[in-house]
Amino acid sequence: MKKATTLAIVIAIATIALTSCSGKKKIWIYTSIYKEVIETMREPLRKALPSDVEVLWFQSGSENIASKVNAELAAGATRADLILTSDPFWYYELKQDGKLLPYTSPASKAIPPIYVDPDGAFAGVRLPVMVIGYNSRYFTNEADLPKTWKDLADPRYKRLISMPNPLESGSSFTAIALLQKLYGWDYFEKLRANDIIAAGGNSSVITRIETRERPVGIVLLENVLKAWDKGSPVRPVYPADGTIPVLSPIAILRDSRNPEMAKRAYDWFFTKEAQEAIVRGSMYSLIESAPSPDHARSYAELRSTMMPWSTEILAQMYAERAAIKSKFSETVLR
């Protein structure tokens, strides 16, 4: 483990050194936004910044980005100027450690205050949501479908359900944190009795739904919609007891080498052009006037059935995250 950590630090230092050898100013964006969405953003963002600024992207999963940034910070500084991932708890941790540059962007004023850090450390730039996914060829009778999260605890869904591992997936952790707040740990005891699989990420859940290994899943809506677009039989159920919001923030690192350019790039992500690109990527915009993703409910309809979210709820879940993960492991993964 020590050797791996040392190697990560050496690589981080070397990478930072190499990227400083060019004449252009560089803005590095680390993001879990899908690659195809980034491709539609590259040119518009480049045009929104001065010609002597080069925008560079690092795309990976939220957990990988957190590991990379943390390794770079351990080496002395990260090359990331902006981060956009789907793990609000990591942002809260970075804020607590003083690693984020406070910035209250005028462009983010259209975002509901519940999705904006009161100290300006980060703001929600998109809104993935967790829903119930199912295989429409397996469930040919709508009456057989689960209508709520609570329904998943019914024995008739035994050996039919899977979810991402919340120890590895930020979106899945948000789901279990809010579900245990709503129904307590007895609910997860019942999911365990139903032989739920909690493994991999959201794409693994989609695969298990498609192959009928587990034709029901707790999964991100965007993964369902992308599968649907490709002709998959996977469809969503918006649970009547509350769709689960997974805040995906944007933030500037405190040690950004180009903070003013980073702020301009930050502002751009709240423009109509950027938000429409996010929606085309099957994610919701937090700006109410924006369209909704194809095949999805309208944002207004979604909001009326969404579980409560606030900066206070985020802080509470962050404070309890270790205990929640431990209890989930004990209850479901044992």
C-alpha positions in Angstrom: 0.0 0.0 0.0 2.9 2.4 0.9 4.6 1.7 -2.5 1.3 2.3 -4.4 0.8 5.6 -2.5 4.3 6.7 -3.2 4.0 5.8 -6.9 0.8 7.8 -7.2 2.5 10.9 -5.6 5.5 10.6 -8.0 3.2 10.3 -11.0 1.1 13.3 -9.8 4.3 15.4 -9.4 5.6 14.4 -12.9 2.2 15.1 -14.5 2.0 18.6 -13.0 5.5 19.4 -14.1 4.9 18.3 -17.7 1.7 20.3 -18.0 3.5 23.5 -17.0 6.0 23.4 -19.9 3.6 24.9 -22.6 3.3 28.6 -23.4 -0.5 28.6 -23.1 -2.4 29.1 -19.9 -4.1 25.8 -19.0 -7.4 25.1 -17.4 -7.7 21.5 -16.2 -11.3 20.1 -15.7 -11.6 16.8 -13.9 -15.1 15.4 -14.5 -17.3 12.3 -14.4 -19.5 13.8 -17.1 -19.9 11.3 -20.0 -17.3 11.5 -22.8 -19.9 12.1 -25.5 -21.2 15.1 -23.5 -17.7 16.5 -23.1 -17.2 16.3 -26.9 -20.2 18.6 -27.3 -18.7 21.0 -24.7 -15.1 21.3 -25.9 -15.5 23.9 -28.6 -18.1 26.1 -27.0 -16.1 26.4 -23.8 -12.9 27.0 -25.7 -14.6 29.9 -27.6 -16.0 31.3 -24.3 -12.4 31.8 -23.0 -9.5 33.9 -24.3 -7.5 32.4 -27.2 -4.4 32.0 -25.1 -6.2 29.6 -22.7 -6.2 25.9 -23.4 -8.9 23.7 -21.8 -7.8 20.2 -20.9 -10.1 17.5 -19.6 -9.6 14.4 -17.5 -12.7 12.1 -17.6 -13.3 9.2 -15.2 -15.7 7.9 -12.6 -16.3 10.0 -9.5 -14.3 7.7 -7.2 -11.3 7.6 -9.6 -11.3 11.4 -9.8 -11.4 11.7 -6.0 -8.5 9.3 -5.7 -6.5 11.2 -8.3 -7.1 14.6 -6.8 -6.3 13.4 -3.3 -3.0 11.8 -4.5 -2.1 15.1 -6.3 -2.9 17.1 -3.2 -0.8 14.7 -1.1 2.0 15.5 -3.5 1.7 19.2 -2.8 -0.8 20.5 -5.4 -3.4 19.2 -7.9 -3.3 20.2 -11.5 -7.2 20.3 -11.5 -8.6 23.8 -11.6 -12.3 22.7 -11.8 -14.0 19.5 -10.6 -17.4 18.2 -11.7 -18.4 14.8 -10.2 -21.4 13.1 -8.6 -20.1 12.7 -5.1 -21.3 15.7 -3.0 -19.8 14.2 0.1 -16.3 14.5 -1.3 -16.9 18.2 -2.0 -18.0 18.6 1.5 -14.8 16.9 2.7 -12.6 19.1 0.5 -14.4 22.2 1.8 -13.8 21.1 5.4 -10.1 20.7 4.6 -9.9 24.1 3.0 -9.1 22.8 -0.5 -11.8 24.7 -2.4 -11.8 28.3 -3.5 -15.0 30.0 -2.5 -16.8 31.5 -5.5 -20.4 32.8 -5.6 -21.0 32.8 -9.4 -23.6 35.3 -10.7 -24.3 32.6 -13.3 -25.5 30.1 -10.7 -28.3 32.4 -9.3 -30.9 30.4 -11.2 -30.0 27.3 -9.2 -32.3 26.6 -6.2 -30.4 27.6 -3.0 -30.8 24.1 -1.5 -28.2 22.9 -4.1 -25.7 25.7 -3.4 -23.1 25.7 -0.6 -23.9 28.7 1.6 -20.2 29.6 1.7 -19.7 29.4 -2.0 -17.5 26.3 -1.9 -19.6 24.5 -4.6 -22.9 24.6 -6.5 -25.0 21.9 -8.1 -24.4 22.1 -11.9 -26.6 19.0 -12.8 -28.9 16.6 -11.1 -28.7 12.9 -11.6 -31.5 11.0 -9.8 -31.8 7.4 -8.5 -34.9 5.5 -9.6 -36.0 1.9 -9.9 -35.1 0.3 -13.2 -36.8 -2.8 -14.6 -36.7 -5.1 -17.7 -40.0 -4.4 -19.6 -39.8 -7.8 -21.3 -39.6 -9.6 -18.0 -42.4 -7.5 -16.4 -45.2 -7.7 -19.0 -47.9 -6.8 -16.6 -47.6 -3.3 -15.1 -49.4 -4.5 -11.9 -46.4 -6.6 -11.1 -44.0 -3.7 -11.0 -42.7 -2.1 -7.8 -44.2 1.3 -7.4 -42.2 2.5 -4.4 -38.8 1.9 -2.7 -40.8 0.2 0.1 -42.2 -2.3 -2.4 -38.6 -3.7 -3.0 -38.7 -5.2 0.5 -41.7 -7.3 -0.5 -40.8 -11.0 -0.7 -42.2 -11.2 -4.2 -39.1 -9.5 -5.4 -36.7 -12.0 -3.8 -33.7 -12.6 -6.0 -34.8 -10.0 -8.5 -33.1 -6.8 -7.3 -29.6 -5.4 -7.6 -27.9 -2.0 -6.8 -24.4 -0.5 -7.1 -22.1 -1.0 -4.1 -22.4 2.1 -1.9 -18.9 1.6 -0.6 -17.7 2.4 -4.2 -20.5 4.5 -5.7 -21.3 8.0 -4.5 -24.8 7.9 -6.1 -25.5 4.6 -4.4 -24.3 5.9 -1.0 -26.7 8.9 -1.4 -29.5 6.4 -2.0 -28.9 4.3 1.1 -28.3 7.3 3.3 -31.7 8.8 2.3 -33.5 5.4 2.3 -32.3 4.5 5.8 -33.4 8.0 7.0 -36.9 7.3 5.6 -37.3 3.6 6.5 -34.6 2.7 9.0 -32.2 -0.3 8.9 -35.1 -2.8 9.1 -35.7 -1.9 5.5 -32.2 -3.1 4.5 -32.7 -6.2 6.6 -35.6 -7.0 4.3 -33.6 -6.2 1.2 -30.9 -8.6 2.5 -33.6 -11.3 3.1 -34.6 -10.7 -0.6 -31.1 -11.5 -1.6 -30.3 -8.2 -3.1 -27.0 -7.9 -5.0 -25.0 -4.8 -4.1 -22.0 -4.9 -6.5 -20.3 -2.8 -9.1 -21.5 0.5 -10.4 -24.7 1.7 -12.2 -23.6 0.1 -15.5 -23.4 -3.2 -13.8 -27.0 -2.9 -12.5 -28.1 -2.1 -16.1 -26.4 -5.2 -17.4 -28.0 -7.4 -14.7 -31.5 -5.9 -15.6 -30.9 -6.5 -19.3 -29.7 -10.1 -18.9 -32.5 -10.8 -16.3 -30.0 -11.9 -13.8 -31.7 -9.3 -11.6 -34.5 -7.7 -13.7 -35.1 -4.9 -11.1 -32.4 -2.4 -10.0 -31.8 0.7 -7.8 -30.0 2.8 -10.5 -29.3 6.2 -11.9 -32.0 7.4 -14.3 -29.5 8.6 -16.8 -28.2 5.0 -17.2 -31.7 3.8 -17.8 -32.4 6.5 -20.4 -29.1 5.8 -22.3 -29.9 2.1 -22.4 -33.4 2.9 -23.6 -31.9 5.1 -26.4 -29.9 2.1 -27.6 -33.0 -0.2 -27.8 -32.7 -1.8 -24.4 -35.8 -3.0 -22.7 -34.8 -1.2 -19.5 -37.3 1.3 -18.3 -37.7 3.6 -15.2 -40.1 3.6 -12.3 -40.2 7.0 -10.4 -40.9 5.8 -6.9 -44.0 7.3 -5.3 -42.2 7.6 -2.0 -39.5 9.9 -3.5 -37.0 9.9 -6.4 -33.6 10.3 -4.9 -31.5 13.4 -5.9 -27.8 13.0 -6.3 -26.3 16.4 -6.3 -23.5 16.8 -8.8 -21.5 20.0 -8.0 -18.9 22.1 -9.6 -16.0 23.6 -7.6 -12.7 25.4 -8.1 -9.6 24.1 -6.3 -8.0 26.6 -4.0 -4.5 26.1 -5.5 -5.8 26.7 -9.1 -2.9 28.3 -11.1 -5.5 30.3 -13.1 -8.3 31.2 -10.7 -9.8 33.9 -12.9 -10.0 31.7 -15.9 -11.3 28.9 -13.7 -14.1 31.3 -12.6 -15.0 32.1 -16.2 -15.1 28.4 -17.1 -17.2 27.8 -13.9 -19.7 30.5 -15.1 -19.9 28.9 -18.6 -21.3 25.6 -17.1 -24.4 27.5 -16.1 -25.1 28.9 -19.6 -28.0 27.7 -21.7 -25.5 26.0 -24.1 -23.8 24.0 -21.3 -27.0 23.0 -19.6 -28.6 21.8 -22.8 -25.5 19.6 -23.4 -26.0 18.2 -19.9 -29.7 17.4 -20.7 -28.7 15.8 -24.0 -26.5 13.5 -21.8 -29.7 12.3 -20.1 -29.2 14.3 -17.0 -31.5 17.0 -15.5 -30.5 20.6 -15.4 -31.2 22.5 -12.1 -32.3 25.5 -14.1 -36.1 25.2 -14.2 -36.5 26.7 -17.7 -34.2 24.1 -19.2 -35.8 21.1 -21.1 -35.9 17.6 -19.5 -34.0 14.6 -20.9 -35.7 12.5 -23.7 -38.0 9.8 -22.3 -37.9 11.4 -18.8 -40.5 13.2 -16.7 -40.5 17.0 -16.7 -38.3 18.6 -14.1 -41.4 20.2 -12.5 -43.1 16.7 -12.2 -39.8 15.2 -10.9 -39.4 17.9 -8.3 -42.8 17.4 -6.8 -42.0 13.8 -5.9 -38.3 14.1 -5.0 -36.9 13.3 -1.6 -36.0 16.3 0.5 -32.5 17.7 0.0 -30.7 20.6 1.7 -27.2 21.6 2.7 -28.1 20.6 6.3 -29.1 17.1 5.1 -25.8 16.9 3.2 -23.8 17.9 6.3 -25.6 15.3 8.4 -25.0 12.5 6.0 -21.4 13.5 5.7 -21.0 13.4 9.5 -22.7 9.9 9.6 -21.1 8.5 6.4 -18.7 6.1 8.1 -21.4 4.7 10.4 -23.8 4.4 7.4 -21.3 2.5 5.3 -20.4 0.2 8.3 -24.0 -0.5 9.0 -24.8 -1.3 5.4 -21.8 -3.6 5.2 -23.0 -5.4 8.4 -26.6 -5.6 7.2 -26.4 -6.3 3.5 -22.9 -7.3 2.5 -22.3 -9.8 5.4 
